[in-house]
Amino acid sequence: MKLVSFDIDGTLEVGDPPGPLTMDMVRIVKAKGFIIGSCSDRPLSAQRAIWKKHNIEVDFVTSKHMLSDVKGKFLADAYCHIGDREDLDRQYALKAGYDFLWPDEACESEWFR
């Protein structure tokens, strides 16, 4: 069981700016049984609205500084956050004990195939 946390802006195609990960890629990891959600600077209601608009049921939405709380709520073999910012995404992911992938690296992952 893997948990994947997605940043939105600069990471997902629906972000501002758009990122390289498509919503179909998110659907692929969801279909594989991954625990998925978003960890963003956006308000939680805005994150939920994005997922709802794209008809993707997520397991969590959280703020970046709360990423460690997500790990405490879900038991997984691996935890990964995908984001585009060194100063926030990578920093919070590593501090919370997650692996970290840049969006371009994630696109190359076998998870999305």
C-alpha positions as MATLAB code, in Angstrom:
seq = 'MKLVSFDIDGTLEVGDPPGPLTMDMVRIVKAKGFIIGSCSDRPLSAQRAIWKKHNIEVDFVTSKHMLSDVKGKFLADAYCHIGDREDLDRQYALKAGYDFLWPDEACESEWFR';
ca = [
       0.000    0.000    0.000;
       1.383    3.381   -1.031;
       0.256    6.873   -0.114;
       0.809    9.655   -2.638;
       0.280   13.306   -1.806;
      -0.040   15.719   -4.708;
       0.782   19.393   -4.652;
      -1.555   21.253   -7.023;
       0.021   24.423   -8.450;
       2.964   23.601  -10.687;
       2.356   19.875  -10.222;
      -1.092   18.959  -11.546;
      -2.380   20.019  -14.969;
      -5.201   21.912  -13.216;
      -2.783   24.008  -11.156;
      -1.818   27.628  -11.557;
       0.648   27.349  -13.164;
      -0.245   24.005  -14.737;
       2.046   21.086  -13.997;
       2.886   17.948  -15.971;
       0.788   15.437  -14.006;
      -2.606   14.872  -15.597;
      -5.786   14.033  -13.771;
      -5.807   10.749  -15.720;
      -2.441    9.942  -14.125;
      -4.010   10.547  -10.726;
      -6.840    8.194  -11.706;
      -4.287    5.501  -12.584;
      -2.709    5.492   -9.115;
      -6.166    5.608   -7.531;
      -7.207    2.560   -9.585;
      -4.064    0.757   -8.381;
      -5.346    1.134   -4.832;
      -2.998    3.891   -3.695;
      -4.101    6.202   -0.903;
      -4.198    9.609   -2.590;
      -4.861   13.215   -1.753;
      -3.565   16.730   -2.004;
      -1.283   18.812    0.123;
      -1.343   22.403   -1.036;
      -1.219   26.035   -0.011;
      -4.761   26.334   -1.335;
      -7.633   26.344    1.161;
      -9.005   22.879    1.885;
     -12.354   23.802    0.328;
     -10.602   24.798   -2.914;
      -8.676   21.520   -2.974;
     -11.887   19.531   -2.449;
     -13.590   21.501   -5.245;
     -10.844   20.556   -7.718;
     -11.171   16.855   -6.941;
     -14.963   17.029   -7.082;
     -14.891   18.853  -10.431;
     -12.757   16.045  -11.871;
     -14.790   13.298  -10.217;
     -11.831   11.904   -8.273;
     -12.476   10.660   -4.759;
      -9.457   11.421   -2.604;
      -8.614   10.071    0.816;
      -7.352   13.373    2.220;
      -6.759   17.059    1.606;
      -4.404   19.010    3.811;
      -2.225   22.071    4.097;
       1.493   21.663    3.504;
       2.459   22.232    7.109;
       0.067   19.428    8.146;
       1.538   16.705    5.919;
       2.935   14.857    8.929;
      -0.608   14.471   10.311;
      -1.643   12.562    7.181;
       1.061    9.988    7.822;
      -0.404    9.403   11.271;
      -3.866    8.730    9.842;
      -2.979    6.202    7.133;
      -0.891    3.052    7.376;
       1.145    2.553    4.202;
       4.343    0.836    3.098;
       5.566    4.021    1.420;
       4.702    7.702    1.657;
       5.503   10.124   -1.156;
       4.770   13.783   -1.796;
       5.004   15.150   -5.335;
       5.611   18.877   -5.609;
       7.439   21.596   -7.467;
       8.941   23.795   -4.759;
      12.192   23.187   -2.925;
      11.399   25.596   -0.113;
       7.962   24.182    0.696;
       7.091   20.873   -0.922;
      10.433   19.161   -0.532;
      11.103   20.659    2.884;
       7.742   19.612    4.377;
       7.858   16.176    2.747;
      11.275   15.306    4.115;
      10.456   16.748    7.538;
       7.335   14.532    7.682;
       9.298   11.415    6.683;
       8.002   11.186    3.113;
       9.892   10.415   -0.042;
       9.809   13.352   -2.417;
       9.487   13.498   -6.191;
       9.580   16.464   -8.528;
       6.636   16.407  -10.973;
       8.865   15.505  -13.940;
      10.375   12.616  -11.970;
       6.909   11.415  -11.015;
       5.845   11.368  -14.667;
       8.566    8.785  -15.265;
       7.446    6.594  -12.370;
       5.988    3.146  -13.012;
       3.137    4.172  -10.707;
       1.474    6.054  -13.537;
       1.603    3.272  -16.122;
];
